[in-house]
Amino acid sequence: MSVGNTADAIEGRKQRQSIALWLADVLSDPSAPLTSETMAHYRMITNWFPDGPIALDRIENIFRGGQPELCDELYISLVVACLDKILGDTRPKTITGVVKKASKSSNSTENK
């Protein structure tokens, strides 16, 4: 690795670490809507639906040993992709954010 690439790798690592630390600070801030109880809830959901942790473990197994920077890049890109999915969800929702169920008339036409 050349000197320039080493400096870039160090700078990239610092940037990824600062993003992770910033997210942790924001999410754990007492004024944040994510409480320790809701964090526990989401961790429990992860146990019910193991596809997410399996995917993360796969990334870890493939990249962590030889390409830790790429592994961290993938983790941050997944955070961004998940936020994009949530914020881009255009399904009609109730005031609480719950997705509205389809009306019976549209269900009956779908089942035909």
N, CA, C and O atoms as CSV, one atom per row, in Angstrom:
chain,resi,resn,atom,element,x,y,z
A,1,MET,N,N,0.856,-1.179,0.000
A,1,MET,CA,C,0.000,0.000,0.000
A,1,MET,C,C,0.895,1.233,0.000
A,1,MET,O,O,1.822,1.335,0.803
A,2,SER,N,N,0.620,2.150,-0.886
A,2,SER,CA,C,1.439,3.360,-0.960
A,2,SER,C,C,1.054,4.333,0.149
A,2,SER,O,O,0.036,4.169,0.821
A,3,VAL,N,N,1.899,5.353,0.320
A,3,VAL,CA,C,1.670,6.331,1.384
A,3,VAL,C,C,0.322,7.037,1.202
A,3,VAL,O,O,-0.413,7.233,2.170
A,4,GLY,N,N,0.000,7.416,-0.037
A,4,GLY,CA,C,-1.275,8.087,-0.298
A,4,GLY,C,C,-2.460,7.211,0.031
A,4,GLY,O,O,-3.438,7.670,0.622
A,5,ASN,N,N,-2.371,5.925,-0.358
A,5,ASN,CA,C,-3.463,5.000,-0.070
A,5,ASN,C,C,-3.604,4.747,1.422
A,5,ASN,O,O,-4.715,4.595,1.928
A,6,THR,N,N,-2.480,4.703,2.126
A,6,THR,CA,C,-2.519,4.509,3.576
A,6,THR,C,C,-3.208,5.689,4.243
A,6,THR,O,O,-4.042,5.507,5.129
A,7,ALA,N,N,-2.860,6.893,3.819
A,7,ALA,CA,C,-3.487,8.092,4.385
A,7,ALA,C,C,-4.985,8.110,4.076
A,7,ALA,O,O,-5.795,8.468,4.931
A,8,ASP,N,N,-5.350,7.722,2.850
A,8,ASP,CA,C,-6.767,7.661,2.481
A,8,ASP,C,C,-7.512,6.628,3.316
A,8,ASP,O,O,-8.641,6.862,3.746
A,9,ALA,N,N,-6.869,5.478,3.542
A,9,ALA,CA,C,-7.501,4.427,4.347
A,9,ALA,C,C,-7.709,4.898,5.780
A,9,ALA,O,O,-8.762,4.659,6.372
A,10,ILE,N,N,-6.701,5.568,6.334
A,10,ILE,CA,C,-6.816,6.085,7.703
A,10,ILE,C,C,-7.921,7.128,7.782
A,10,ILE,O,O,-8.732,7.111,8.708
A,11,GLU,N,N,-7.954,8.041,6.805
A,11,GLU,CA,C,-8.986,9.077,6.789
A,11,GLU,C,C,-10.378,8.463,6.618
A,11,GLU,O,O,-11.331,8.894,7.268
A,12,GLY,N,N,-10.496,7.461,5.747
A,12,GLY,CA,C,-11.779,6.782,5.558
A,12,GLY,C,C,-12.239,6.093,6.829
A,12,GLY,O,O,-13.416,6.145,7.184
A,13,ARG,N,N,-11.305,5.447,7.513
A,13,ARG,CA,C,-11.632,4.768,8.771
A,13,ARG,C,C,-12.121,5.771,9.810
A,13,ARG,O,O,-13.097,5.522,10.518
A,14,LYS,N,N,-11.427,6.913,9.892
A,14,LYS,CA,C,-11.847,7.958,10.844
A,14,LYS,C,C,-13.244,8.467,10.506
A,14,LYS,O,O,-14.063,8.688,11.398
A,15,GLN,N,N,-13.511,8.649,9.220
A,15,GLN,CA,C,-14.820,9.156,8.804
A,15,GLN,C,C,-15.923,8.152,9.136
A,15,GLN,O,O,-16.971,8.532,9.659
A,16,ARG,N,N,-15.690,6.870,8.835
A,16,ARG,CA,C,-16.708,5.849,9.140
A,16,ARG,C,C,-16.933,5.748,10.641
A,16,ARG,O,O,-18.068,5.613,11.097
A,17,GLN,N,N,-15.857,5.813,11.401
A,17,GLN,CA,C,-15.978,5.743,12.859
A,17,GLN,C,C,-16.752,6.951,13.385
A,17,GLN,O,O,-17.577,6.815,14.288
A,18,SER,N,N,-16.488,8.137,12.821
A,18,SER,CA,C,-17.202,9.327,13.285
A,18,SER,C,C,-18.688,9.250,12.937
A,18,SER,O,O,-19.525,9.722,13.706
A,19,ILE,N,N,-19.023,8.660,11.787
A,19,ILE,CA,C,-20.437,8.478,11.427
A,19,ILE,C,C,-21.110,7.544,12.426
A,19,ILE,O,O,-22.204,7.832,12.911
A,20,ALA,N,N,-20.457,6.426,12.733
A,20,ALA,CA,C,-21.025,5.459,13.679
A,20,ALA,C,C,-21.183,6.075,15.067
A,20,ALA,O,O,-22.209,5.880,15.719
A,21,LEU,N,N,-20.182,6.808,15.516
A,21,LEU,CA,C,-20.267,7.449,16.832
A,21,LEU,C,C,-21.357,8.511,16.862
A,21,LEU,O,O,-22.086,8.625,17.848
A,22,TRP,N,N,-21.472,9.286,15.792
A,22,TRP,CA,C,-22.507,10.319,15.714
A,22,TRP,C,C,-23.898,9.679,15.763
A,22,TRP,O,O,-24.773,10.144,16.493
A,23,LEU,N,N,-24.096,8.611,14.985
A,23,LEU,CA,C,-25.390,7.928,15.012
A,23,LEU,C,C,-25.698,7.391,16.407
A,23,LEU,O,O,-26.823,7.517,16.891
A,24,ALA,N,N,-24.702,6.794,17.047
A,24,ALA,CA,C,-24.908,6.261,18.401
A,24,ALA,C,C,-25.268,7.380,19.369
A,24,ALA,O,O,-26.153,7.210,20.207
A,25,ASP,N,N,-24.590,8.526,19.262
A,25,ASP,CA,C,-24.891,9.664,20.138
A,25,ASP,C,C,-26.301,10.189,19.903
A,25,ASP,O,O,-27.043,10.450,20.850
A,26,VAL,N,N,-26.662,10.342,18.635
A,26,VAL,CA,C,-27.990,10.876,18.300
A,26,VAL,C,C,-29.081,9.919,18.757
A,26,VAL,O,O,-30.080,10.342,19.338
A,27,LEU,N,N,-28.890,8.632,18.496
A,27,LEU,CA,C,-29.923,7.660,18.852
A,27,LEU,C,C,-30.037,7.437,20.352
A,27,LEU,O,O,-31.097,7.047,20.843
A,28,SER,N,N,-28.959,7.682,21.080
A,28,SER,CA,C,-29.014,7.480,22.529
A,28,SER,C,C,-29.269,8.769,23.303
A,28,SER,O,O,-29.320,8.756,24.533
A,29,ASP,N,N,-29.427,9.869,22.594
A,29,ASP,CA,C,-29.729,11.140,23.245
A,29,ASP,C,C,-31.068,11.024,23.976
A,29,ASP,O,O,-32.018,10.464,23.428
A,30,PRO,N,N,-31.159,11.543,25.203
A,30,PRO,CA,C,-32.425,11.443,25.958
A,30,PRO,C,C,-33.627,12.053,25.238
A,30,PRO,O,O,-34.761,11.647,25.491
A,31,SER,N,N,-33.402,13.010,24.354
A,31,SER,CA,C,-34.525,13.617,23.636
A,31,SER,C,C,-34.909,12.831,22.383
A,31,SER,O,O,-35.896,13.167,21.729
A,32,ALA,N,N,-34.159,11.809,22.042
A,32,ALA,CA,C,-34.446,11.012,20.845
A,32,ALA,C,C,-35.679,10.148,21.070
A,32,ALA,O,O,-35.936,9.712,22.193
A,33,PRO,N,N,-36.440,9.899,20.014
A,33,PRO,CA,C,-37.626,9.048,20.162
A,33,PRO,C,C,-37.274,7.576,20.387
A,33,PRO,O,O,-38.143,6.781,20.747
A,34,LEU,N,N,-36.025,7.213,20.181
A,34,LEU,CA,C,-35.597,5.837,20.399
A,34,LEU,C,C,-35.109,5.685,21.831
A,34,LEU,O,O,-34.004,6.107,22.174
A,35,THR,N,N,-35.947,5.077,22.662
A,35,THR,CA,C,-35.622,4.881,24.073
A,35,THR,C,C,-34.921,3.537,24.247
A,35,THR,O,O,-34.832,2.748,23.306
A,36,SER,N,N,-34.433,3.287,25.439
A,36,SER,CA,C,-33.813,1.979,25.696
A,36,SER,C,C,-34.849,0.871,25.541
A,36,SER,O,O,-34.509,-0.241,25.138
A,37,GLU,N,N,-36.111,1.164,25.858
A,37,GLU,CA,C,-37.175,0.174,25.696
A,37,GLU,C,C,-37.431,-0.127,24.218
A,37,GLU,O,O,-37.581,-1.288,23.836
A,38,THR,N,N,-37.481,0.919,23.385
A,38,THR,CA,C,-37.721,0.662,21.962
A,38,THR,C,C,-36.493,0.010,21.330
A,38,THR,O,O,-36.631,-0.804,20.417
A,39,MET,N,N,-35.300,0.354,21.798
A,39,MET,CA,C,-34.090,-0.302,21.297
A,39,MET,C,C,-34.158,-1.796,21.620
A,39,MET,O,O,-33.819,-2.624,20.774
A,40,ALA,N,N,-34.592,-2.148,22.830
A,40,ALA,CA,C,-34.746,-3.553,23.214
A,40,ALA,C,C,-35.798,-4.229,22.329
A,40,ALA,O,O,-35.636,-5.381,21.928
A,41,HIS,N,N,-36.870,-3.502,22.032
A,41,HIS,CA,C,-37.922,-4.027,21.148
A,41,HIS,C,C,-37.348,-4.378,19.778
A,41,HIS,O,O,-37.610,-5.460,19.253
A,42,TYR,N,N,-36.568,-3.468,19.200
A,42,TYR,CA,C,-36.004,-3.713,17.874
A,42,TYR,C,C,-34.977,-4.840,17.898
A,42,TYR,O,O,-34.859,-5.587,16.927
A,43,ARG,N,N,-34.247,-4.969,18.973
A,43,ARG,CA,C,-33.317,-6.098,19.093
A,43,ARG,C,C,-34.088,-7.412,19.184
A,43,ARG,O,O,-33.644,-8.427,18.648
A,44,MET,N,N,-35.228,-7.403,19.852
A,44,MET,CA,C,-36.052,-8.597,19.957
A,44,MET,C,C,-36.611,-8.969,18.578
A,44,MET,O,O,-36.648,-10.145,18.216
A,45,ILE,N,N,-37.040,-7.971,17.822
A,45,ILE,CA,C,-37.544,-8.219,16.463
A,45,ILE,C,C,-36.450,-8.880,15.632
A,45,ILE,O,O,-36.726,-9.780,14.839
A,46,THR,N,N,-35.222,-8.438,15.812
A,46,THR,CA,C,-34.101,-9.035,15.095
A,46,THR,C,C,-34.006,-10.529,15.395
A,46,THR,O,O,-33.685,-11.318,14.507
A,47,ASN,N,N,-34.281,-10.919,16.626
A,47,ASN,CA,C,-34.251,-12.339,16.977
A,47,ASN,C,C,-35.393,-13.115,16.332
A,47,ASN,O,O,-35.236,-14.291,16.003
A,48,TRP,N,N,-36.540,-12.468,16.148
A,48,TRP,CA,C,-37.677,-13.132,15.515
A,48,TRP,C,C,-37.470,-13.312,14.016
A,48,TRP,O,O,-37.908,-14.308,13.440
A,49,PHE,N,N,-36.805,-12.352,13.389
A,49,PHE,CA,C,-36.579,-12.372,11.954
A,49,PHE,C,C,-35.073,-12.340,11.703
A,49,PHE,O,O,-34.498,-11.270,11.507
A,50,PRO,N,N,-34.442,-13.497,11.710
A,50,PRO,CA,C,-32.973,-13.549,11.689
A,50,PRO,C,C,-32.324,-13.239,10.339
A,50,PRO,O,O,-31.097,-13.270,10.244
A,51,ASP,N,N,-33.094,-12.943,9.300
A,51,ASP,CA,C,-32.476,-12.674,8.002
A,51,ASP,C,C,-31.502,-11.502,8.051
A,51,ASP,O,O,-30.450,-11.541,7.414
A,52,GLY,N,N,-31.849,-10.455,8.808
A,52,GLY,CA,C,-30.955,-9.297,8.924
A,52,GLY,C,C,-29.628,-9.662,9.573
A,52,GLY,O,O,-28.573,-9.390,9.001
A,53,PRO,N,N,-29.656,-10.278,10.765
A,53,PRO,CA,C,-28.393,-10.674,11.394
A,53,PRO,C,C,-27.608,-11.679,10.550
A,53,PRO,O,O,-26.378,-11.647,10.544
A,54,ILE,N,N,-28.300,-12.568,9.840
A,54,ILE,CA,C,-27.606,-13.526,8.975
A,54,ILE,C,C,-26.867,-12.772,7.869
A,54,ILE,O,O,-25.723,-13.096,7.549
A,55,ALA,N,N,-27.521,-11.771,7.290
A,55,ALA,CA,C,-26.874,-10.971,6.246
A,55,ALA,C,C,-25.667,-10.219,6.804
A,55,ALA,O,O,-24.621,-10.152,6.160
A,56,LEU,N,N,-25.815,-9.655,8.002
A,56,LEU,CA,C,-24.686,-8.945,8.621
A,56,LEU,C,C,-23.538,-9.890,8.929
A,56,LEU,O,O,-22.374,-9.542,8.729
A,57,ASP,N,N,-23.858,-11.090,9.417
A,57,ASP,CA,C,-22.820,-12.083,9.687
A,57,ASP,C,C,-22.106,-12.490,8.401
A,57,ASP,O,O,-20.895,-12.711,8.396
A,58,ARG,N,N,-22.856,-12.586,7.331
A,58,ARG,CA,C,-22.249,-12.945,6.042
A,58,ARG,C,C,-21.269,-11.868,5.588
A,58,ARG,O,O,-20.164,-12.176,5.141
A,59,ILE,N,N,-21.671,-10.619,5.703
A,59,ILE,CA,C,-20.765,-9.517,5.367
A,59,ILE,C,C,-19.521,-9.587,6.241
A,59,ILE,O,O,-18.399,-9.442,5.757
A,60,GLU,N,N,-19.732,-9.809,7.522
A,60,GLU,CA,C,-18.615,-9.906,8.471
A,60,GLU,C,C,-17.660,-11.022,8.068
A,60,GLU,O,O,-16.446,-10.817,8.042
A,61,ASN,N,N,-18.191,-12.197,7.753
A,61,ASN,CA,C,-17.365,-13.348,7.403
A,61,ASN,C,C,-16.604,-13.149,6.096
A,61,ASN,O,O,-15.467,-13.602,5.960
A,62,ILE,N,N,-17.224,-12.478,5.144
A,62,ILE,CA,C,-16.591,-12.285,3.842
A,62,ILE,C,C,-15.514,-11.208,3.890
A,62,ILE,O,O,-14.429,-11.397,3.339
A,63,PHE,N,N,-15.798,-10.084,4.539
A,63,PHE,CA,C,-14.943,-8.918,4.387
A,63,PHE,C,C,-14.115,-8.533,5.603
A,63,PHE,O,O,-13.062,-7.919,5.434
A,64,ARG,N,N,-14.534,-8.860,6.814
A,64,ARG,CA,C,-13.865,-8.317,7.996
A,64,ARG,C,C,-12.395,-8.684,8.052
A,64,ARG,O,O,-11.564,-7.837,8.382
A,65,GLY,N,N,-12.051,-9.930,7.736
A,65,GLY,CA,C,-10.653,-10.358,7.845
A,65,GLY,C,C,-9.724,-9.625,6.896
A,65,GLY,O,O,-8.716,-9.065,7.325
A,66,GLY,N,N,-10.050,-9.623,5.616
A,66,GLY,CA,C,-9.137,-9.050,4.628
A,66,GLY,C,C,-9.466,-7.643,4.195
A,66,GLY,O,O,-8.587,-6.926,3.718
A,67,GLN,N,N,-10.700,-7.231,4.347
A,67,GLN,CA,C,-11.126,-5.910,3.864
A,67,GLN,C,C,-12.039,-5.239,4.888
A,67,GLN,O,O,-13.216,-5.014,4.605
A,68,PRO,N,N,-11.519,-4.916,6.070
A,68,PRO,CA,C,-12.381,-4.341,7.104
A,68,PRO,C,C,-12.993,-2.998,6.700
A,68,PRO,O,O,-14.099,-2.669,7.129
A,69,GLU,N,N,-12.282,-2.222,5.878
A,69,GLU,CA,C,-12.835,-0.934,5.444
A,69,GLU,C,C,-14.073,-1.149,4.596
A,69,GLU,O,O,-15.065,-0.434,4.737
A,70,LEU,N,N,-14.013,-2.152,3.699
A,70,LEU,CA,C,-15.168,-2.443,2.859
A,70,LEU,C,C,-16.333,-2.948,3.701
A,70,LEU,O,O,-17.489,-2.622,3.434
A,71,CYS,N,N,-16.027,-3.737,4.706
A,71,CYS,CA,C,-17.065,-4.231,5.621
A,71,CYS,C,C,-17.781,-3.057,6.283
A,71,CYS,O,O,-19.010,-3.014,6.309
A,72,ASP,N,N,-17.023,-2.114,6.811
A,72,ASP,CA,C,-17.633,-0.942,7.452
A,72,ASP,C,C,-18.413,-0.098,6.451
A,72,ASP,O,O,-19.474,0.433,6.780
A,73,GLU,N,N,-17.892,0.028,5.227
A,73,GLU,CA,C,-18.615,0.768,4.180
A,73,GLU,C,C,-19.970,0.107,3.923
A,73,GLU,O,O,-20.985,0.790,3.793
A,74,LEU,N,N,-19.979,-1.213,3.852
A,74,LEU,CA,C,-21.236,-1.932,3.620
A,74,LEU,C,C,-22.215,-1.723,4.765
A,74,LEU,O,O,-23.406,-1.516,4.534
A,75,TYR,N,N,-21.723,-1.776,5.996
A,75,TYR,CA,C,-22.611,-1.555,7.143
A,75,TYR,C,C,-23.255,-0.173,7.077
A,75,TYR,O,O,-24.466,-0.047,7.261
A,76,ILE,N,N,-22.465,0.858,6.818
A,76,ILE,CA,C,-23.015,2.215,6.746
A,76,ILE,C,C,-23.961,2.343,5.552
A,76,ILE,O,O,-24.993,3.006,5.649
A,77,SER,N,N,-23.613,1.710,4.426
A,77,SER,CA,C,-24.503,1.780,3.258
A,77,SER,C,C,-25.834,1.103,3.544
A,77,SER,O,O,-26.867,1.524,3.024
A,78,LEU,N,N,-25.823,0.055,4.369
A,78,LEU,CA,C,-27.080,-0.601,4.747
A,78,LEU,C,C,-27.931,0.294,5.635
A,78,LEU,O,O,-29.155,0.311,5.509
A,79,VAL,N,N,-27.292,1.036,6.529
A,79,VAL,CA,C,-28.028,1.997,7.360
A,79,VAL,C,C,-28.715,3.018,6.459
A,79,VAL,O,O,-29.896,3.317,6.633
A,80,VAL,N,N,-27.965,3.548,5.498
A,80,VAL,CA,C,-28.515,4.538,4.573
A,80,VAL,C,C,-29.642,3.926,3.732
A,80,VAL,O,O,-30.681,4.556,3.532
A,81,ALA,N,N,-29.437,2.706,3.246
A,81,ALA,CA,C,-30.469,2.052,2.431
A,81,ALA,C,C,-31.741,1.806,3.246
A,81,ALA,O,O,-32.850,1.970,2.736
A,82,CYS,N,N,-31.579,1.416,4.499
A,82,CYS,CA,C,-32.746,1.195,5.360
A,82,CYS,C,C,-33.494,2.499,5.608
A,82,CYS,O,O,-34.724,2.527,5.566
A,83,LEU,N,N,-32.767,3.571,5.863
A,83,LEU,CA,C,-33.413,4.877,6.048
A,83,LEU,C,C,-34.140,5.303,4.775
A,83,LEU,O,O,-35.251,5.828,4.839
A,84,ASP,N,N,-33.513,5.076,3.611
A,84,ASP,CA,C,-34.164,5.398,2.346
A,84,ASP,C,C,-35.468,4.618,2.189
A,84,ASP,O,O,-36.469,5.164,1.727
A,85,LYS,N,N,-35.456,3.338,2.575
A,85,LYS,CA,C,-36.668,2.522,2.478
A,85,LYS,C,C,-37.777,3.075,3.366
A,85,LYS,O,O,-38.924,3.206,2.939
A,86,ILE,N,N,-37.421,3.396,4.604
A,86,ILE,CA,C,-38.424,3.906,5.548
A,86,ILE,C,C,-38.954,5.253,5.089
A,86,ILE,O,O,-40.167,5.465,5.072
A,87,LEU,N,N,-38.073,6.161,4.717
A,87,LEU,CA,C,-38.492,7.509,4.331
A,87,LEU,C,C,-39.159,7.536,2.961
A,87,LEU,O,O,-39.935,8.446,2.669
A,88,GLY,N,N,-38.867,6.553,2.123
A,88,GLY,CA,C,-39.453,6.505,0.795
A,88,GLY,C,C,-40.728,5.689,0.714
A,88,GLY,O,O,-41.316,5.558,-0.359
A,89,ASP,N,N,-41.161,5.137,1.843
A,89,ASP,CA,C,-42.375,4.324,1.867
A,89,ASP,C,C,-43.573,5.229,1.631
A,89,ASP,O,O,-43.907,6.063,2.472
A,90,THR,N,N,-44.206,5.060,0.499
A,90,THR,CA,C,-45.321,5.942,0.126
A,90,THR,C,C,-46.687,5.290,0.336
A,90,THR,O,O,-47.705,5.848,-0.074
A,91,ARG,N,N,-46.720,4.113,0.973
A,91,ARG,CA,C,-48.016,3.496,1.245
A,91,ARG,C,C,-48.820,4.411,2.162
A,91,ARG,O,O,-48.250,5.056,3.042
A,92,PRO,N,N,-50.151,4.476,1.966
A,92,PRO,CA,C,-50.967,5.330,2.832
A,92,PRO,C,C,-50.869,4.870,4.285
A,92,PRO,O,O,-50.924,3.676,4.580
A,93,LYS,N,N,-50.725,5.835,5.178
A,93,LYS,CA,C,-50.569,5.517,6.601
A,93,LYS,C,C,-51.586,6.289,7.431
A,93,LYS,O,O,-52.130,7.307,7.002
A,94,THR,N,N,-51.824,5.775,8.622
A,94,THR,CA,C,-52.661,6.477,9.581
A,94,THR,C,C,-51.819,7.577,10.228
A,94,THR,O,O,-50.628,7.696,9.937
A,95,ILE,N,N,-52.410,8.357,11.078
A,95,ILE,CA,C,-51.711,9.451,11.762
A,95,ILE,C,C,-50.546,8.930,12.606
A,95,ILE,O,O,-49.573,9.649,12.831
A,96,THR,N,N,-50.645,7.676,13.074
A,96,THR,CA,C,-49.578,7.104,13.900
A,96,THR,C,C,-48.468,6.489,13.063
A,96,THR,O,O,-47.462,6.029,13.603
A,97,GLY,N,N,-48.647,6.478,11.747
A,97,GLY,CA,C,-47.626,5.915,10.878
A,97,GLY,C,C,-47.884,4.472,10.493
A,97,GLY,O,O,-47.120,3.888,9.725
A,98,VAL,N,N,-48.958,3.889,11.022
A,98,VAL,CA,C,-49.290,2.507,10.689
A,98,VAL,C,C,-49.844,2.473,9.273
A,98,VAL,O,O,-50.678,3.301,8.909
A,99,VAL,N,N,-49.381,1.517,8.474
A,99,VAL,CA,C,-49.863,1.403,7.095
A,99,VAL,C,C,-51.327,1.004,7.121
A,99,VAL,O,O,-51.725,0.065,7.811
A,100,LYS,N,N,-52.122,1.748,6.346
A,100,LYS,CA,C,-53.556,1.464,6.278
A,100,LYS,C,C,-53.797,0.156,5.547
A,100,LYS,O,O,-53.114,-0.162,4.573
A,101,LYS,N,N,-54.777,-0.599,6.030
A,101,LYS,CA,C,-55.156,-1.845,5.371
A,101,LYS,C,C,-55.974,-1.503,4.138
A,101,LYS,O,O,-56.687,-0.500,4.095
A,102,ALA,N,N,-55.851,-2.365,3.136
A,102,ALA,CA,C,-56.633,-2.164,1.920
A,102,ALA,C,C,-58.106,-2.333,2.233
A,102,ALA,O,O,-58.483,-3.132,3.090
A,103,SER,N,N,-58.933,-1.576,1.533
A,103,SER,CA,C,-60.376,-1.682,1.766
A,103,SER,C,C,-60.871,-3.027,1.261
A,103,SER,O,O,-60.216,-3.667,0.438
A,104,LYS,N,N,-62.043,-3.462,1.762
A,104,LYS,CA,C,-62.593,-4.763,1.372
A,104,LYS,C,C,-62.870,-4.822,-0.115
A,104,LYS,O,O,-62.702,-5.877,-0.727
A,105,SER,N,N,-63.285,-3.730,-0.708
A,105,SER,CA,C,-63.612,-3.741,-2.132
A,105,SER,C,C,-62.361,-4.025,-2.961
A,105,SER,O,O,-62.433,-4.756,-3.949
A,106,SER,N,N,-61.217,-3.461,-2.576
A,106,SER,CA,C,-60.003,-3.734,-3.360
A,106,SER,C,C,-59.492,-5.134,-3.076
A,106,SER,O,O,-58.871,-5.746,-3.944
A,107,ASN,N,N,-59.741,-5.661,-1.871
A,107,ASN,CA,C,-59.330,-7.030,-1.572
A,107,ASN,C,C,-60.153,-8.034,-2.370
A,107,ASN,O,O,-59.625,-9.038,-2.849
A,108,SER,N,N,-61.441,-7.764,-2.510
A,108,SER,CA,C,-62.298,-8.703,-3.196
A,108,SER,C,C,-61.935,-8.777,-4.673
A,108,SER,O,O,-62.051,-9.842,-5.280
A,109,THR,N,N,-61.497,-7.668,-5.265
A,109,THR,CA,C,-61.129,-7.696,-6.686
A,109,THR,C,C,-59.768,-8.368,-6.871
A,109,THR,O,O,-59.504,-8.955,-7.920
A,110,GLU,N,N,-58.923,-8.286,-5.878
A,110,GLU,CA,C,-57.609,-8.921,-5.973
A,110,GLU,C,C,-57.729,-10.445,-5.883
A,110,GLU,O,O,-56.934,-11.170,-6.481
A,111,ASN,N,N,-58.724,-10.925,-5.136
A,111,ASN,CA,C,-58.864,-12.350,-4.925
A,111,ASN,C,C,-59.570,-13.057,-6.080
A,111,ASN,O,O,-59.615,-14.287,-6.106
A,112,LYS,N,N,-60.109,-12.324,-7.014
A,112,LYS,CA,C,-60.844,-12.927,-8.136
A,112,LYS,C,C,-59.902,-13.427,-9.196
A,112,LYS,O,O,-60.345,-13.963,-10.212
